[in-house]
């Protein structure tokens, strides 16, 4: 079945949370405590948080669906970069690719590549000149995916999941 990608609307918050709850742990390195993953999801990826994100003009949330069933999502965030490690290596006119996840059942199907294409198109539509993201240094699968889509490592930062700090690579790619 073909994948469709669309801008998420407030009524999608529950589905976005459900996908986020099933996918966030996939990006965490081995050894990350399930309690820390659950705490992160409860704090940052709850239905209520997605309702807030969808009302926030500085965010673009895309929902990927197959046969009207959510299979992934992506979130772009515009605005000043708060993290000093990122600010040191990323241009002010860059937009953050904060989240991009696809359900495990859809890995290898091309869904992630299609979602990335739509996300980069949306990012370019904001007027940003580049797109940046953070990815765990141990997430080899994601690193290969991002490199394939033109994201290059430009620095490092830290990312807190529950009580545990993780080391991320900061990656950037130019936008058309």
N, C-alpha and C positions, 0 to 999 in steps of 0.2 A: 504494500500500500504506500502511496506517496506521502511524504512528510509535508506538512504546512507549517509555516511560522507566522505568527502574528503578534502585534503588541498586546500585552496582557491588559486586562481591565479589572476593576475592583472585584467583580464577581469571581475572578480566577484565584483569589487569595488562598482558598482552601486547597485547590488542586496544586498550586505552587508549593504550599507547605508540604503536601503529601509527597511530591517529587523531591523536594529538598531533604525531607527526612530520610528518604530512601537512598539518596545519592551523596550527601555530604561526607559520610564516613568512607566512601570509596576513594576520596582524595586525600584522606589522612594517612600518614605513614604507619607501617606496622608498629604495634605496641601502643598506639594511642588508646587510652582507656575509653571504653564504651560510655562510661559515666561522663567523661569530658565531651565526647561527641554529642551525647544527649543534652548536656547543659548548653552547648553552643547552639544546637538546633532550637532549643526552647527559648534562648535569649535573642537569637538573630534571625531565625528562619521559621518562626511561628506564623500561624494564620494572621494574627494581629500585626506582626511586623510586616508581613507582605501587604496587608491593607494600608499600612503607613507608606511603604515603599511605592505602592501604586498611586498614591496621592501626591507624591513628592516630584515636583517638576524637574529636579536635578537628576532623576533616574529614568532610565528606559528599561522596561522589563519585557522580554520576548518569551513567548510560550511556543514550544514545538509540539505538534500533535500528529498522530497517525490515526486516521479514521475518527477524528474528534476526541481522541484519547491522549492526554498529556504524556509525553515521553521525555521532555527536557525543558530547560529554561536557561536564559542568560539575563544578566543584569549589568547595565552600564551606569556609571556614576560620574556626573560632571561636577566641577567645582574645585576649590583649592585642595591641594594635596596636603593632608595633615601629617603624615609620617615623614619625619626628617630624613630618614634613609632613602625613601622614595624621592622626596623633593630634591635630594642631592644629584639624582641621576635621570630624572624625568622632567621634560619640558612642561611649563605651566599650561600650554594649550593642548594637553593630552587628556584623554578620557579614560577612566579606569574600567576595565572589564573585570568587575567585581566577582561575578559568578557565571559559570557556564557548566552545566551538568546535564548528562543524559542517563536515563535508567540503564542499568547493567544489561538488561535484556536487549537493548538497542545498540550496545557497543559493537562496532564492526559493521554496522548496517549503512553507514554513510550519514546517519542522522546528525552526529556531532559536526561533521564537515558542513552540512547544509545549515545548521544552526549558527555555526561560526560565520559563514558567508553572510547570512542575514544580519548577524550582530555587527560585523564590520561595516556593512552598508548603513545600518542605523547609526553607528559611531561616526562615520563620515558625514552623515546627514546633520549632525550636531554642529559642524564647523570645526571640530577638533582636527589637529594636524597629525596626531598619533594616538595610539591606543596602548595602554600598559596594563599589566596584570602581575600578580604575585602567585607563584606556584611552589609547593613544597619541593625542596631539593631532592627528596627521595622518591618523588612521583615520576618515575621514568616514562611511563605511558603518556602522561599529560605533557611532559617536556618534549617528547617526540612530536606529539600532536601540535603543540604551539610552535615548535620550530618549523614544521611543515607549513604552517600558516603565516610564516614570516616574522614571528616574534623572536627577538634576540635577547640574550641575557645581557643586562647592563649594570646589574648590582644585586645586592641582597637586602633582605629585611627580615624582621621577626613577626610571627603570627601566633596569637594566643588562642588555644583551644582548651576550654575549661581551665585547668590549673597548669597546663603544660605549654611552654613556648616551643615553637617550631621554627626552623630556618627555611626561608623562601628565597627563590631567585626572583628578581624583578626582571620582567621581559617587556620589550617595547617593539612595536612595529609602526611604520608610517602608514598614514591613511591617504587615499587618493584625493 
